[in-house]
Structures are given as C-alpha cells and as structure tokens.
C-alpha cells in the first residue's frame, strides 16, 4: 500500500477541475436521466415506506423528496431519492458494474438545496462538477477491487463504494480542505455495505439510498471537525484489505487523471428497466419475437448466458424480483413484444400466460462466455410447435458502450417518464429549469418541480 493512499486519492480528486464542455454535457444528461427515473420510481413501495419513516421523524424540512408533498432533513432526502432513482433499475450502468448515479446525485441535490436556502448562489454548475468527481471516485474504487465481472462480486458494489464516492462529491460541494476530505472518506468507508442476497428486493435500492445518505453525512461531519483514521482506505485494517484482501489494487486509485471515467468508458444508458445483463437477453428475445407470428407458437425456449447465478430466477417471487431474472425478462419480451415499467408489476408477473411461459424457458449458464458487460453475449433460441428453430444473439444492447445512443434518445426517455408522472405542464417547467446554463440553474427550483402538485 502507499504511504498514505487516502490522502493521495483525495488530493488527486480534489485538485481535478472537472471542467469542459464535453464533461458538462454528459453530467447534464446524467442529471436529467437520473431525475426522470427517480420521478418515475418515487411511487414504488420501497421509497414510499422510507419516506413515511422520515415523515414520522419530523425532521427539519430542508430538502425536497421527489414525488412527495414534503421536505425533510438533507440526509433523509438523499436516502429516499436515492432509492427512487434506483428502484426501477433504470439508471445508467457503468463498467466495472456499478450504480454510480443514485448513490451520488441525490446527496448532492439535497446538499445544494440547503446551501441555496442559506443564501448561496445557484448551485447547478457546482453540482455537475461534484457529480463528475464522485463518478470518478467510484470508477477507481471499482477498478481497485478487481471484481470486474458480475460473477466475481461478493458484495453489491454501490453499497460498498457509493458512500465514499458520495463523500468525495459532497466534500467538493462543501469546499472541504484536504484534511477534511480525508476524514470524510474515512467516515464513509466505515458505512460501506450491501449483500448480493438482497438483489431482487426493496433492500437493493436501499443500498443506493443509504450510500447517498451516509456519504452526505460523512462530508457534513468532516466539515465540523469529525475525525477518522488518516488512511482508512490503505491501512492494514482499512477498506481495501477488509473488503478485497490482497487483490485490492491501490494503483487504480492513483492513476493519472487523463481519461475521466464519465467519458471513458462512460455510462451505458438503459432503455429497459431491469438488471443490465437481462438487456442482452431481452434484445435477443425481441429479435426472435419479431420473426414469429405470436408467442402461442412457442414450444421451448433456451437462453444461453454467462455464469451469473444471481440472475437465474426461474420463478421470481414478485415483479420486482423479475427485474433480475433472465427467464422472466425473456418471457415478457416474447409474450408482449416489449419490456417496460408495466412488465414488472405483480399483476403481470402472476398472469396465467406468464406463469405458463416461464415453464417453457431453460437457462444454460456457460462458463466459456465472458461475464464482463463489454465482452459478454446472450443467445436466445426458440423451438416452435411445428419444429422450426429461431435464434438470435445479442453481444451489445442499444445504449451500451459499443452501441451508443444519441443524447436525444436519453432525453426522449426522460421526457416520457416525466410527462407520465408530472403531466405536460409540470414536465415543461422541469425542462425550462434544467436547460438553462448550469451556472444559472437553481437546484431548489429543480427539486420543487419534482414534488407533488400540492407541494410544488
């Protein structure tokens, strides 16, 4: 390990200006996508339950709850909005696999609201810059883990690296000096957690919400003089060794900042609201579906995919659980010719035709297929009632790193979600606020536009 890995890591990110038109454009698109997905996810049971808990606490109403008619303490708002941003599994994917948006952006927005309320100028540009730094921090931490393939994961990544990255981002917004930022990272490193067993449940999104909450809290504590170990990342009993043992690669944290991770490899934009590996299977299944007259003609379905045991869910327990099921996502694509938010309602999961179709699907996990999202593929093969075979392979879904989409496609996705949740007039208000120059964007106005009509 380096003499003081945490200090060097903090200094590298703290001094990076994170400026330039290309960086700002991607950060703005991430802001739009993240907030639209959060608006759509805010009414899901998980965020609503955590929101009810926050209301009972009668906290200082300083930060807006997306889709709610109330404000709460910044930490609680970050937690609830982080859950809402992730619960649909519709936020961008990163490589190595991680959820870098829901763990950082809600914390920054909650903090920015409080700063503006205290008299600070518009915080839009500073939020975008801080978001870039948090994404960079997460990418480096994920590389350092050397758990690059999903099959190698021992813990859910956003719960492990998210608190640290959120602390880095919030520390930037608070203008923490180097010593305070080191302390914020140390505090956040002790809040890292996230069991893979909870994938498919409400707790998966709580990993992201808690990361945002704990990262923000760590930065706020450090700003007040709270202390932590001076090298919580690199010490013999620190984060790196505790979570990843001898495999932890400290050098990944300190590489020259030449190609920011928000651009290289950048985000893979999600066009289906489900676990990212299922996008390969959905794309292949939709191609097969287009080649047949109807799902009633299907006798047998074989899905051949990389080894990812946590996505092998032949009979998911709920629509939410179906988001992490190869079998369910393929069944929905074949039956409906689409996969969207309605796909993952319990009503669709337990419909008779879905229950029947799941019995016809066999998943084969092939260890010879790479598990990296930028190298894997999934095959879907149908055998029709008359004996005819239909096959399709997806090696890269639309929106991925090798099949990018234009920003207009991402904005169209966001626009559709916002219109459905807010209505035409309030969605138009959102777009007016978010499209001003970042230096003039008031986060307070942006967040109030996403509250319920009675509170906006």
C-alpha positions in Angstrom: 0.0 0.0 0.0 1.1 3.6 -0.5 2.4 5.6 2.5 -1.0 7.3 2.7 -3.3 6.1 0.0 -6.4 8.0 1.2 -4.6 11.4 1.2 -3.2 10.8 -2.3 -6.6 9.7 -3.6 -8.3 12.7 -2.0 -5.7 15.1 -3.3 -6.0 13.8 -6.9 -9.7 14.2 -7.0 -9.8 17.5 -5.0 -7.5 19.2 -7.4 -9.1 17.9 -10.6 -11.0 20.8 -12.1 -13.6 18.6 -13.8 -14.3 21.2 -16.4 -15.0 21.3 -20.2 -18.0 21.3 -22.5 -17.9 17.5 -23.1 -17.8 16.6 -19.4 -20.5 19.1 -18.6 -22.8 17.8 -21.4 -22.5 14.2 -20.1 -23.1 15.3 -16.5 -26.2 17.3 -17.5 -27.5 14.2 -19.4 -26.9 12.1 -16.3 -28.8 14.7 -14.2 -31.8 14.6 -16.5 -31.9 10.8 -16.8 -31.4 10.3 -13.1 -34.1 12.7 -12.0 -36.6 11.4 -14.6 -36.0 7.8 -13.4 -36.3 9.0 -9.8 -39.6 10.7 -10.5 -41.0 7.5 -12.1 -39.7 5.4 -9.2 -40.8 7.6 -6.4 -44.2 6.0 -6.1 -42.8 2.5 -5.7 -43.4 0.8 -2.3 -39.8 1.0 -1.1 -39.2 4.7 -1.4 -42.7 5.4 -0.1 -42.1 3.3 3.1 -38.8 5.0 3.8 -40.5 8.4 3.1 -43.1 7.6 5.7 -40.4 6.8 8.2 -38.8 10.1 7.5 -42.1 12.0 8.0 -42.6 10.3 11.3 -39.2 11.7 12.4 -40.4 15.3 11.9 -37.0 16.4 10.6 -36.1 19.9 9.6 -37.8 20.4 6.2 -34.7 21.5 4.3 -34.5 19.2 1.2 -37.2 18.0 -1.2 -38.5 14.5 -1.5 -39.1 13.6 -5.2 -42.7 12.7 -5.8 -43.6 13.7 -2.2 -45.5 16.6 -0.8 -42.9 17.3 1.9 -39.3 18.2 2.6 -37.1 16.6 5.2 -33.5 16.6 6.5 -30.9 16.5 3.7 -29.7 13.1 4.7 -33.2 11.6 4.6 -34.0 13.2 1.3 -30.8 11.8 -0.1 -31.7 8.4 1.1 -35.3 8.4 -0.2 -34.4 10.0 -3.5 -31.5 7.6 -4.0 -33.9 4.7 -3.6 -36.3 6.3 -6.0 -33.5 6.7 -8.5 -32.5 3.1 -8.4 -35.7 1.1 -7.5 -36.8 0.7 -11.2 -33.3 -0.5 -12.2 -33.5 2.1 -15.0 -30.4 4.3 -14.2 -27.2 4.0 -16.3 -24.8 1.1 -15.9 -21.1 1.5 -15.6 -18.1 -0.7 -16.3 -17.0 -2.3 -14.0 -20.6 -2.9 -13.0 -21.9 -0.3 -10.6 -24.8 2.2 -10.0 -22.9 5.5 -9.8 -25.8 7.9 -10.2 -28.3 7.1 -7.4 -25.5 6.9 -4.9 -24.1 10.4 -5.6 -26.6 12.7 -7.3 -29.4 12.6 -4.6 -26.8 13.6 -1.9 -25.6 16.5 -4.0 -29.0 17.8 -4.7 -30.1 17.6 -1.1 -26.9 19.5 0.0 -27.3 22.0 -2.8 -30.8 22.8 -1.7 -29.6 23.6 1.8 -26.8 25.8 0.5 -29.1 27.8 -1.7 -31.6 28.2 1.1 -28.8 29.6 3.2 -28.1 32.3 0.6 -25.6 30.6 -1.7 -25.9 31.4 -5.5 -27.3 28.8 -7.9 -25.5 25.5 -7.4 -26.3 23.8 -10.7 -22.8 24.1 -12.2 -21.1 23.1 -8.9 -23.4 20.0 -8.6 -22.4 18.9 -12.1 -18.7 19.3 -11.3 -19.1 17.4 -8.0 -21.0 14.7 -9.7 -18.1 14.1 -12.1 -15.7 13.8 -9.2 -17.9 11.3 -7.4 -18.3 9.2 -10.6 -14.5 9.2 -11.0 -14.0 8.1 -7.4 -16.5 5.2 -7.8 -14.9 4.1 -11.0 -11.5 4.0 -9.5 -12.7 2.2 -6.4 -14.4 -0.4 -8.5 -11.2 -1.0 -10.6 -9.2 -1.3 -7.4 -11.5 -4.1 -6.2 -10.5 -6.1 -9.3 -14.1 -7.6 -9.2 -14.7 -6.7 -12.8 -17.2 -9.4 -13.8 -20.6 -9.7 -12.1 -19.9 -13.3 -11.3 -16.9 -12.2 -9.1 -19.0 -9.9 -6.9 -19.0 -10.7 -3.2 -21.0 -7.6 -2.2 -23.3 -5.2 -4.0 -20.9 -2.6 -5.5 -22.9 0.6 -4.9 -23.3 -0.1 -1.2 -19.6 -0.6 -0.9 -18.1 2.2 -3.0 -21.1 4.5 -3.1 -20.7 6.1 0.4 -17.1 7.0 -0.3 -17.8 8.5 -3.7 -20.8 10.5 -2.3 -18.5 11.8 0.5 -16.0 12.9 -2.2 -18.7 14.6 -4.2 -20.3 16.3 -1.3 -16.9 17.3 0.0 -16.3 19.1 -3.2 -19.6 21.0 -2.9 -18.7 22.0 0.7 -15.1 23.1 -0.4 -13.5 20.8 2.2 -9.8 21.1 2.5 -7.6 18.1 2.1 -7.6 17.0 5.7 -11.4 17.3 6.0 -11.9 15.4 2.8 -9.6 12.6 4.1 -11.7 12.4 7.2 -15.0 12.3 5.1 -13.6 9.4 3.1 -12.6 7.6 6.3 -16.1 8.1 7.9 -17.8 6.9 4.7 -15.5 3.9 4.4 -17.0 2.6 7.7 -20.5 2.9 6.3 -19.9 0.5 3.3 -22.2 -2.5 3.0 -24.6 -4.3 0.6 -25.4 -8.0 0.4 -25.9 -9.6 -3.0 -28.6 -11.7 -1.3 -30.9 -8.7 -1.3 -30.8 -8.2 -5.1 -34.4 -8.5 -6.2 -35.9 -7.0 -3.1 -36.6 -3.5 -1.8 -33.3 -3.6 0.1 -31.3 -3.5 -3.2 -32.4 0.1 -3.8 -31.8 0.9 -0.1 -28.1 0.1 -0.7 -28.0 3.1 -3.1 -30.1 5.4 -0.9 -28.0 4.6 2.2 -24.8 5.2 0.2 -26.1 8.7 -0.7 -27.2 9.4 2.9 -24.0 8.1 4.5 -21.7 9.9 2.1 -23.5 13.2 2.7 -23.4 12.7 6.4 -19.7 11.9 6.3 -19.0 15.1 4.5 -21.1 17.2 6.8 -19.4 15.6 9.9 -16.0 16.2 8.4 -16.9 19.9 7.8 -17.5 20.1 11.6 -14.2 18.6 12.5 -15.2 14.9 12.9 -12.2 12.6 12.6 -11.4 9.2 11.1 -8.3 7.2 10.5 -5.8 9.1 8.5 -5.6 6.3 5.9 -8.9 4.4 6.1 -8.5 3.1 2.5 -4.9 1.9 2.6 -4.1 0.9 6.2 -3.6 -2.8 7.0 -7.0 -2.8 8.7 -8.6 -0.4 6.2 -11.2 -0.5 3.5 -9.1 -2.1 0.7 -7.8 -5.1 2.7 -11.1 -5.6 4.6 -13.3 -5.9 1.5 -10.9 -7.2 -1.1 -7.9 -8.6 0.6 -4.6 -9.0 -1.2 -6.4 -8.4 -4.6 -7.0 -4.8 -3.8 -5.1 -2.7 -6.4 -4.2 0.6 -4.8 -2.6 1.8 -8.0 -6.0 2.1 -9.6 -6.9 4.9 -7.2 -3.9 7.0 -8.2 -3.7 6.6 -12.0 -3.2 9.9 -13.9 -6.5 11.6 -14.5 -6.2 11.8 -18.3 -9.3 10.0 -19.4 -12.2 10.7 -17.0 -14.4 7.6 -16.4 -17.5 9.6 -17.2 -16.2 9.7 -20.8 -14.0 6.5 -20.9 -15.8 4.2 -20.8 -18.7 6.4 -19.8 -22.3 5.3 -19.0 -24.3 2.6 -20.7 -27.8 4.1 -21.0 -30.6 1.8 -20.0 -33.6 1.5 -22.3 -35.2 -1.3 -20.3 -36.0 -1.0 -16.5 -34.1 -4.1 -15.4 -30.8 -5.6 -14.3 -28.3 -4.8 -17.1 -27.3 -8.4 -18.1 -31.0 -9.0 -18.9 -30.8 -6.3 -21.6 -28.8 -8.7 -23.7 -31.4 -11.4 -23.3 -34.3 -9.0 -23.8 -32.8 -7.7 -27.1 -32.2 -11.2 -28.4 -35.8 -12.3 -27.4 -37.4 -9.3 -29.1 -35.5 -10.1 -32.3 -36.9 -13.7 -32.1 -40.4 -12.4 -31.3 -40.3 -10.2 -34.5 -39.6 -13.3 -36.5 -42.7 -15.3 -35.4 -46.5 -14.8 -35.6 -47.1 -15.0 -31.9 -45.9 -16.4 -28.6 -48.6 -19.1 -28.7 -46.5 -20.9 -31.3 -43.5 -21.3 -29.0 -42.9 -24.8 -27.6 -39.5 -24.4 -25.9 -37.1 -21.5 -25.2 -33.4 -21.9 -24.4 -31.3 -18.9 -23.0 -27.6 -19.3 -23.1 -25.7 -16.7 -21.0 -22.6 -16.2 -18.9 -22.5 -17.6 -15.4 -24.4 -15.1 -13.2 -26.1 -17.2 -10.6 -28.0 -14.2 -9.1 -29.9 -13.6 -12.3 -31.0 -17.3 -12.5 -34.5 -16.8 -11.2 -36.9 -19.3 -12.9 -39.9 -18.3 -10.8 -39.3 -14.8 -9.4 -41.2 -14.0 -6.2 -42.5 -10.7 -7.5 -42.5 -8.3 -10.4 -39.6 -6.5 -8.7 -37.7 -9.8 -8.4 -38.3 -10.3 -12.1 -36.0 -7.4 -12.9 -33.1 -9.7 -12.0 -34.4 -12.8 -13.8 -33.2 -13.8 -17.2 -36.2 -16.2 -17.5 -38.8 -13.6 -16.6 -37.4 -10.8 -18.9 -37.2 -13.2 -21.8 -40.8 -14.4 -21.2 -42.1 -10.9 -21.1 -40.3 -9.9 -24.3 -41.7 -13.0 -26.1 -45.3 -12.6 -24.8 -45.6 -8.8 -25.1 -43.1 -7.8 -27.7 -41.8 -5.1 -25.3 -40.3 -4.6 -21.8 -41.3 -1.5 -19.9 -42.4 -0.4 -16.4 -45.6 -2.3 -16.6 -43.7 -5.5 -17.2 -42.6 -5.6 -13.6 -45.9 -5.1 -11.9 -47.0 -8.1 -9.8 -50.2 -8.3 -11.9 -48.1 -9.1 -15.0 -45.7 -11.4 -13.1 -48.6 -13.7 -11.9 -50.8 -13.5 -15.1 -51.6 -17.0 -16.3 -49.8 -16.7 -19.6 -46.6 -15.5 -17.9 -46.8 -18.4 -15.4 -47.2 -20.8 -18.3 -44.4 -19.3 -20.4 -41.9 -19.5 -17.6 -42.3 -23.3 -17.6 -41.1 -23.4 -21.2 -37.8 -21.5 -20.5 -34.5 -23.2 -19.8 -31.4 -21.1 -18.8 -28.0 -22.5 -19.6 -25.1 -20.7 -17.9 -21.9 -21.2 -19.9 -18.6 -20.5 -18.2 -16.9 -20.1 -21.6 -18.9 -16.9 -22.2 -17.1 -13.8 -20.7 -19.1 -12.2 -17.9 -17.9 -8.6 -18.5 -20.6 -6.4 -19.7 -18.4 -5.1 -22.5 -17.5 -8.6 -23.7 -20.4 -10.9 -23.0 -23.3 -12.2 -25.2 -26.6 -13.9 -24.7 -28.2 -16.4 -27.1 -32.0 -17.0 -27.2 -33.3 -20.0 -29.1 -36.9 -20.8 -29.8 -38.3 -24.1 -30.9 -41.8 -23.6 -32.4 -44.7 -26.0 -32.2 -44.0 -27.2 -35.8 -40.4 -27.9 -35.0 -38.9 -24.8 -36.6 -36.0 -23.1 -34.7 -35.5 -19.3 -34.3 -32.2 -18.0 -32.9 -30.8 -14.6 -32.0 -27.6 -13.4 -30.3 -27.1 -10.1 -28.6 -23.5 -9.0 -27.9 -24.3 -5.4 -27.1 -27.8 -3.9 -26.4 -28.6 -0.5 -27.7 -27.3 2.2 -25.4 -24.2 0.1 -24.5 -20.6 1.2 -24.9 -20.2 -0.3 -28.4 -23.8 0.7 -29.5 -24.2 4.2 -28.1 -27.3 6.2 -28.5 -27.5 10.0 -29.1 -28.3 12.3 -26.2 -31.7 13.0 -27.8 -32.7 9.3 -27.2 -31.9 9.7 -23.5 -33.8 12.9 -23.3 -36.8 11.3 -25.0 -36.7 8.5 -22.4 -36.6 11.2 -19.6 -39.4 13.2 -21.3 -41.7 10.2 -21.5 -41.2 9.4 -17.8 -41.7 12.9 -16.7 -44.8 13.5 -18.7 -46.3 10.3 -17.3 -45.6 11.3 -13.7 -45.9 15.1 -13.8 -48.2 15.9 -16.6 -47.4 18.1 -19.6 -47.3 21.5 -17.8 -45.2 20.5 -14.9 -42.9 18.5 -17.1 -42.4 21.6 -19.3 -41.5 23.5 -16.1 -38.8 20.9 -15.3 -37.3 21.3 -18.8 -37.3 25.1 -18.6 -35.3 24.9 -15.4 -32.9 22.1 -16.4 -31.9 23.6 -19.8 -30.7 27.0 -18.5 -26.9 27.4 -18.4 -25.6 25.3 -15.4 -24.3 28.4 -13.7 -27.8 29.8 -13.6 -29.6 26.5 -12.6 -31.2 26.8 -9.2 -31.3 23.3 -7.6 -34.1 24.5 -5.3 -36.4 25.2 -8.2 -35.4 22.0 -10.0 -36.3 19.8 -7.0 -39.5 21.6 -6.2 -40.6 20.9 -9.8 -40.4 17.2 -9.0 -42.5 17.3 -5.8 -46.2 16.5 -6.0 -48.5 19.2 -7.4 -49.8 20.2 -3.9 -46.2 20.9 -2.7 -44.6 22.2 -5.9 
